[in-house]
Amino acid sequence: MSTATLMKLQQDLKDAGYYKGIVDGLWGNVSNSAWQAALADAKQSRSTSVDNLDIAWSAKVSPAFVARVKKMAADLKMTYPNAASELMSVMAFETGRTFSPTIKNGAGAPYYGLIQFGAAAAQDIGTTIDALVKMTAEQQLEYVYLYFKPLAGKISNVSDLYMKVLWPAAVGKPDDYNLFTEGTKAYLQNKGLDLNKDGKITKAEAAAKVVAMLNEGMKPENRRTLA
């Protein structure tokens, strides 16, 4: 999502009375809170058919997968609105919307699966990459939960949720925190996150991609009808 598009969204949210920050194209906690409030109000005004839809991206995975993600959000004490949808959107972004447990990092780095596990992360949660890529998506979700478990009760927004996957050192940092700078390997692997092409990737820029994936995942065609 371009900076111009983000600025337009911020301005729309400001005009509607949700956003109180600066219209600068940087998507941080204030912008996301405004978006979440707009989503919550929109849900109240939707028709019964739309109200009868499950969480974001639920149409792309099995009912068992959706149920586990909802339980995961509860177990992680993510009590804010759309928490399960945000978890789904992180995995949708990391897998290119495939939710494949075997998918490899698009830049060729040795990361795989639902949240792009690396060898060190796999070891930390008691498994290996070889084992993870042999699992079903539903089985791999158990290790996604173990990966997030140390942050149980501490996740309150999509920025920190995604930072746990992309760059754990940024969890709890301000939205203008610089993650990667041009000229480094990490920047090269993630340069698509540099929305304003200034050679720096901030926490807000990185999280904006997941917010965009959440918006897409909330479309009716990407959500399963509730029984």
GUFI-770333 format. One record per residue: residue in three letters; x, y, z of N, C-alpha, C in turn. Coordinates in steps of 0.2 Angstrom, whole numbers, plus 5000, padded with zeros to 4 digits. Atoms other than C-alpha are relative to their C-alpha. Last residue first. Example, Ala and Ser with C-alpha at 12.3 -4.5 7.8 and 13.67 -1.06 7.14 Angstrom:
! GUFI-770333
   res     nx     ny     nz    cax    cay    caz     cx     cy     cz
   SER   4996   4994   4999   5068   4995   5036   4996   5005   5003
   ALA   5004   4994   5000   5062   4978   5039   5004   5006   5000
! end
This chain:
! GUFI-770333
   res     nx     ny     nz    cax    cay    caz     cx     cy     cz
   ALA   5005   5005   5000   4884   4889   5053   4994   5003   5004
   LEU   5001   5003   4994   4895   4905   5050   4994   4995   5000
   THR   5007   4999   4997   4898   4909   5032   5000   4996   5007
   ARG   5004   5006   5000   4917   4908   5028   4993   5003   5004
   ARG   5003   5002   4993   4926   4924   5025   4995   4995   4999
   ASN   4995   5003   4996   4937   4929   5010   4998   4997   5007
   GLU   4998   5006   5004   4923   4933   4998   5006   4996   5003
   PRO   5004   5006   5000   4915   4944   5011   5002   4994   4997
   LYS   5005   5000   5006   4930   4956   5012   4996   4993   5001
   MET   5007   4999   4997   4938   4955   5030   4995   5001   4994
   GLY   5003   5006   4997   4954   4947   5023   4993   5001   5002
   GLU   5002   5004   5006   4957   4962   5011   4997   4993   5003
   ASN   5005   4997   5004   4957   4974   5026   4997   4995   4994
   LEU   5006   5001   4996   4967   4962   5036   4994   5003   4997
   MET   5002   5007   5001   4980   4961   5022   4994   4999   5005
   ALA   5003   5001   5006   4981   4980   5022   4998   4993   4999
   VAL   5006   4997   4999   4984   4980   5041   4996   5000   4993
   VAL   5004   5005   4997   4998   4967   5038   4993   5003   5001
   LYS   5002   5006   5005   5006   4978   5025   4996   4995   5003
   ALA   5005   4998   5005   5004   4993   5037   4999   4995   4995
   ALA   5006   5002   4997   5014   4984   5051   4994   5002   4995
   ALA   5001   5007   5000   5030   4985   5041   4993   4998   5002
   GLU   5000   5002   5007   5028   5004   5037   4999   4992   5000
   ALA   5006   4998   5002   5024   5007   5056   4999   4998   4992
   LYS   5005   5004   4997   5039   4998   5062   4993   5001   4997
   THR   5002   4999   4993   5050   5008   5051   4995   4995   5002
   ILE   5007   5004   4999   5059   5002   5035   4999   5001   5007
   LYS   5001   5002   4993   5073   5014   5029   4993   4997   5001
   GLY   4994   5004   4998   5080   5017   5012   5000   4998   5007
   ASP   4995   4996   4998   5068   5031   5008   5006   4997   5003
   LYS   4994   5001   5004   5056   5021   4997   5006   5005   5002
   ASN   4998   4994   5003   5041   5028   5005   5006   5000   4996
   LEU   5005   4997   5003   5033   5011   5008   5002   5007   4996
   ASP   4998   4993   5000   5049   5002   5012   4995   5004   4996
   LEU   5004   4997   4994   5040   4985   5016   5002   5008   5000
   GLY   5007   4999   5002   5045   4978   4999   4996   5004   5005
   LYS   5001   4994   5003   5063   4980   5004   4993   5002   4998
   ASN   5007   4997   4998   5061   4965   5016   4999   5007   4997
   GLN   5005   5006   4999   5075   4953   5011   4993   5003   5001
   LEU   5001   5003   5007   5086   4968   5005   4995   4995   5000
   TYR   5004   4996   5004   5083   4977   5021   4999   4997   4993
   ALA   5007   5000   4998   5089   4962   5031   4995   5005   4996
   LYS   5004   5006   5002   5104   4960   5021   4993   5000   5002
   THR   4999   5006   4995   5110   4978   5025   4996   4994   4996
   GLY   4993   5002   5000   5113   4992   5012   5001   4994   5005
   GLU   4997   5001   5006   5097   5001   5015   5007   4998   5000
   THR   4997   4995   5004   5092   5001   5033   5003   4998   4994
   PHE   4994   5001   5005   5081   4990   5043   5002   5006   4996
   LEU   4998   5007   5000   5070   4991   5058   5006   4998   4996
   ASN   4997   5002   5006   5069   5010   5062   5002   4992   5000
   TYR   4994   5004   4999   5057   5014   5076   5002   4997   4994
   ASP   4995   4998   5005   5044   5026   5070   5007   4997   5001
   ASP   5001   5001   5007   5030   5016   5077   5005   5002   4995
   PRO   5005   4996   5003   5037   5016   5095   4999   4999   4992
   LYS   4997   4994   5002   5045   5000   5102   4995   5005   4997
   GLY   5001   4994   4995   5035   4988   5112   5004   5006   4998
   VAL   5006   5001   4996   5040   4973   5101   5001   5005   5005
   ALA   5005   4994   5001   5054   4980   5090   4994   4999   5004
   ALA   4997   4994   4996   5067   4967   5096   4996   5006   4999
   PRO   5002   5000   4993   5056   4953   5089   5002   5006   5005
   TRP   4994   4997   4997   5059   4958   5071   4998   5001   5007
   LEU   4995   4997   5005   5047   4950   5058   5007   5002   5004
   VAL   4998   5005   5006   5037   4937   5068   5006   5003   4996
   LYS   4997   5006   4997   5036   4946   5085   5002   4995   4995
   MET   4993   5000   4999   5035   4962   5075   5003   4994   5004
   TYR   4996   5001   5006   5018   4957   5068   5008   5000   5001
   LEU   5002   5007   5003   5009   4955   5084   5005   4999   4995
   ASP   4996   5005   4996   5018   4971   5090   4999   4993   4999
   SER   4993   4999   5001   5011   4981   5076   5004   4995   5004
   VAL   4997   5004   5006   4994   4972   5076   5007   5002   4999
   ASN   5001   4997   5007   4990   4979   5093   5003   4996   4995
   SER   5006   4996   5000   4988   4974   5111   4998   5003   4994
   ILE   5001   4998   5006   5000   4959   5114   4993   5004   4999
   LYS   4996   4994   5002   5006   4958   5131   4999   5003   4993
   GLY   5002   4995   4996   4994   4945   5139   5004   5007   4999
   ALA   5007   5000   4998   5003   4931   5131   4999   5005   5005
   LEU   5003   4993   5000   5020   4937   5124   4993   5000   5002
   PRO   4996   4996   4996   5030   4921   5128   4997   5007   5001
   LYS   5002   5001   4993   5016   4911   5120   5004   5005   5005
   PHE   5003   4994   4997   5019   4918   5102   4999   5000   5008
   TYR   4995   4994   5002   5031   4905   5096   4997   5006   5004
   LEU   4994   5000   4995   5021   4891   5106   5005   5006   4998
   TYR   5002   4998   4993   5005   4897   5097   5006   5000   5004
   VAL   5001   4993   5000   5014   4896   5080   4998   5002   5007
   TYR   4993   4997   4999   5020   4879   5085   5000   5007   4999
   GLU   4998   5001   4993   5002   4873   5088   5007   5003   5001
   LEU   5003   4995   4996   4997   4880   5071   5002   5000   5007
   GLN   4995   4995   4999   5009   4868   5063   4998   5006   5004
   GLN   4995   5002   4995   4997   4854   5066   5005   5006   5001
   GLU   5003   5001   4994   4983   4863   5057   5005   4998   5006
   ALA   5001   4993   4998   4993   4868   5042   4998   5000   5007
   THR   5006   4997   5003   4998   4850   5040   5000   5007   5003
   MET   5006   5000   4996   5016   4845   5046   4994   5003   4995
   LYS   5004   5007   5002   5030   4839   5035   4993   5000   5004
   VAL   5002   5000   5007   5037   4857   5034   4996   4994   4998
   LEU   5005   4995   5001   5038   4859   5053   4997   4999   4993
   ALA   5006   5003   4997   5048   4843   5055   4994   5005   4999
   ASP   5002   5006   5004   5062   4848   5043   4993   4997   5003
   ILE   5003   4998   5007   5062   4866   5050   4998   4993   4997
   THR   4996   4998   5005   5065   4859   5068   4996   5002   4993
   THR   5001   5004   5006   5056   4857   5084   5005   5002   4995
   GLY   5000   5007   4999   5056   4862   5102   4999   4996   4994
   ILE   5006   5003   4998   5050   4880   5102   5000   4992   5000
   ASP   5002   4997   4994   5067   4888   5103   4993   4997   5002
   GLN   4996   5003   4994   5074   4876   5090   4997   5003   5006
   ALA   5003   5006   4999   5060   4882   5077   5004   4996   5006
   ALA   5007   4999   4997   5065   4900   5080   4997   4993   5001
   ALA   5000   4998   4993   5083   4896   5077   4993   5000   5004
   ALA   4997   5005   4996   5080   4887   5061   5000   5001   5008
   GLY   4993   5001   5001   5069   4900   5054   5002   4995   5005
   PHE   4995   5002   4995   5050   4900   5054   5007   4999   4997
   GLN   4993   4999   5002   5041   4910   5041   5005   4998   5005
   ILE   4998   4993   4998   5024   4913   5050   5008   5000   4998
   LEU   5005   4996   4999   5014   4899   5042   5002   5007   5002
   GLY   5006   5001   4997   5028   4890   5034   4996   5006   5002
   TYR   5005   5005   5003   5046   4892   5030   4994   5001   5004
   TYR   5006   5000   4995   5061   4903   5032   4994   4997   4997
   PRO   5002   5006   4997   5078   4900   5024   4995   5000   5005
   ALA   4997   5001   4993   5080   4916   5014   4997   4994   5003
   GLY   4995   5005   5000   5075   4915   4995   5004   4999   5007
   ALA   4993   4997   5002   5067   4932   4994   5005   4995   5000
   GLY   4999   4998   5007   5050   4923   4993   5006   5003   4998
   ASN   5000   4993   5000   5052   4914   5010   5001   5002   4992
   LYS   4994   4997   4998   5047   4896   5008   5000   5008   4999
   ILE   4998   4994   5005   5030   4889   5008   5006   5003   5003
   THR   4994   5002   5004   5028   4872   5017   5003   5006   4996
   PRO   4995   5002   4995   5015   4875   5030   5006   4999   4997
   SER   4996   5006   5001   5004   4884   5017   5005   4999   5005
   PHE   5000   5004   4994   4992   4897   5022   5003   4993   5000
   THR   5001   5008   5001   4991   4902   5004   4999   4996   5006
   ARG   5007   5002   5000   4988   4921   5006   4999   4993   4999
   GLY   5003   4998   5006   5006   4925   5002   4993   4998   4999
   THR   5000   5005   5005   5012   4915   5016   4997   5002   4993
   GLU   4994   5004   5000   5018   4928   5028   5000   4995   4995
   PHE   4995   4996   5003   5004   4940   5023   5006   4996   5000
   ALA   5002   4999   5007   4990   4927   5026   5006   5004   4997
   MET   4998   5006   5004   4999   4922   5042   4998   5000   4993
   VAL   4993   5000   5000   4999   4940   5049   5002   4993   4996
   SER   4997   4995   5005   4981   4942   5043   5008   4999   5000
   MET   5001   5003   5007   4975   4926   5052   5003   5005   4995
   LEU   4996   5006   5001   4982   4933   5068   5000   4997   4993
   GLU   4993   4997   5001   4974   4950   5065   5005   4994   5000
   SER   5000   4998   5007   4957   4941   5062   5007   5003   4999
   ALA   5000   5006   5004   4959   4932   5079   5001   5002   4992
   ALA   4994   5003   4999   4962   4949   5087   5002   4994   4996
   ASN   4996   5003   5007   4948   4957   5078   5007   4997   5002
   PRO   5004   5002   5006   4942   4967   5094   5005   4998   4994
   TYR   5002   4994   5004   4954   4967   5109   4996   4998   4994
   THR   5007   4999   4999   4955   4952   5121   4997   5006   4996
   MET   5001   4995   5005   4972   4945   5115   4992   5002   5000
   LYS   5004   4994   4996   4974   4935   5131   5000   5006   4995
   LEU   4995   4995   4999   4986   4923   5122   4998   5006   5003
   ASP   4994   5002   4995   4975   4909   5126   5005   5005   5000
   ALA   5002   5000   4993   4960   4918   5118   5006   4998   5005
   ALA   5001   4993   4998   4969   4922   5102   4998   5001   5007
   MET   4993   4997   4999   4975   4904   5101   4999   5007   5002
   LYS   4998   5002   4993   4957   4898   5104   5007   5003   5001
   LYS   5005   4996   4995   4951   4909   5089   5002   4998   5007
   VAL   4998   4993   4999   4966   4902   5079   4996   5004   5005
   ARG   4993   5000   4996   4962   4884   5083   5002   5008   5001
   ALA   5001   5001   4993   4944   4887   5078   5006   5000   5004
   VAL   5003   4994   4997   4949   4894   5061   4999   4999   5008
   PHE   4995   4995   5000   4961   4880   5057   4997   5006   5004
   ALA   4996   5002   4994   4947   4867   5062   5006   5005   5001
   PRO   5004   4998   4994   4935   4876   5050   5004   4998   5006
   SER   5005   5005   4998   4948   4873   5036   4997   5003   5006
   VAL   4997   5005   4995   4957   4888   5028   4994   4995   5002
   LYS   4994   5003   5003   4954   4900   5014   5003   4995   5004
   ALA   5002   5004   5006   4936   4905   5018   5006   4996   4997
   SER   5002   5007   4998   4942   4910   5036   4998   4996   4994
   TRP   4996   5005   5004   4953   4924   5028   4997   4993   5002
   ALA   4997   4998   5006   4946   4937   5041   5004   4994   4998
   ILE   4994   4995   4999   4935   4930   5055   5003   5001   4993
   ASP   4995   5002   4995   4918   4922   5051   5006   5005   5000
   LEU   4993   5002   5003   4903   4929   5042   5005   4999   5005
   ASN   5000   5007   5000   4885   4930   5048   5006   4997   4997
   ASP   4999   5001   4993   4886   4949   5051   5001   4992   5001
   VAL   4993   4999   4999   4888   4950   5032   5002   4999   5007
   SER   4996   5005   5004   4872   4941   5029   5007   5001   5001
   THR   4999   5007   4996   4863   4950   5043   5005   4996   4996
   SER   5006   5004   5000   4867   4967   5035   5001   4993   5003
   ARG   5000   5004   5006   4881   4978   5041   4993   4996   5000
   SER   5005   4998   5005   4878   4992   5053   4999   4996   4994
   GLN   5006   4999   4997   4886   4985   5068   4994   5002   4995
   LYS   5003   5007   4999   4900   4978   5058   4993   5001   5003
   ALA   5003   5002   5006   4904   4996   5052   4997   4993   5001
   ASP   5007   4997   5001   4905   5002   5070   4997   4998   4993
   ALA   5005   5002   4995   4918   4989   5074   4994   5003   4999
   LEU   5002   5006   5001   4928   4992   5058   4994   4997   5005
   ALA   5004   5000   5006   4929   5010   5061   4997   4994   4998
   ALA   5006   4997   4998   4935   5007   5078   4995   5001   4995
   GLN   5004   5006   4996   4948   4995   5072   4993   5003   5002
   TRP   5003   5005   5005   4953   5008   5059   4996   4995   5003
   ALA   5006   4997   5003   4955   5022   5072   4997   4995   4995
   SER   5006   5000   4995   4965   5010   5083   4994   5004   4997
   ASN   5003   5007   4999   4976   5006   5068   4994   5000   5005
   SER   5003   5002   5006   4980   5024   5064   4996   4994   5000
   VAL   5006   4995   5000   4984   5028   5082   4996   4999   4994
   ASN   5005   5002   4996   4995   5012   5083   4994   5005   5000
   GLY   4998   5002   4993   5005   5016   5068   4994   4998   5004
   TRP   5006   5004   4997   5002   5018   5049   5003   4997   5007
   LEU   4997   5005   4996   5013   5032   5042   4995   4996   5005
   GLY   4999   5007   5003   5005   5040   5028   5004   4995   5004
   ASP   4993   5000   5002   5007   5058   5036   5002   4993   4996
   VAL   5001   5003   5007   4989   5063   5040   5007   5000   4997
   ILE   4998   4996   5006   4993   5068   5058   4999   4996   4994
   GLY   4993   4999   5001   4983   5060   5072   5001   5004   4994
   LYS   4998   4994   4997   4965   5061   5078   5007   5002   4999
   TYR   4993   4999   5000   4957   5047   5067   5002   5007   5003
   TYR   4997   5006   4997   4939   5041   5070   5008   5002   5002
   GLY   5000   4999   4993   4929   5057   5066   5004   4994   5004
   ALA   5006   5003   4997   4923   5052   5049   5000   5000   5008
   ASP   5006   4997   5002   4934   5065   5041   4994   4997   5003
   LYS   5000   4994   4996   4949   5058   5051   4993   5004   4998
   LEU   5001   5001   4993   4946   5041   5045   4999   5006   5004
   ASP   5006   5002   5000   4945   5047   5027   4998   4998   5007
   GLN   5004   4994   5000   4961   5057   5030   4992   4998   5000
   GLN   4999   4996   4993   4970   5042   5037   4995   5006   4999
   LEU   5004   5004   4995   4964   5031   5022   5000   5004   5006
   LYS   5007   5000   5002   4970   5044   5009   4995   4997   5006
   MET   5003   4993   4999   4986   5046   5018   4993   5001   4999
   LEU   5001   5000   4993   4988   5027   5017   4998   5007   5003
   THR   5006   5004   4998   4985   5027   4999   4998   5000   5007
   ALA   5006   4996   5002   4997   5041   4996   4994   4997   5002
   THR   5001   4995   4995   5010   5031   5006   4994   5005   4998
   SER   4995   4994   5000   5008   5017   4995   4998   5005   5005
   MET   5004   4994   5000   5000   5000   5000   5004   5006   5000
! end
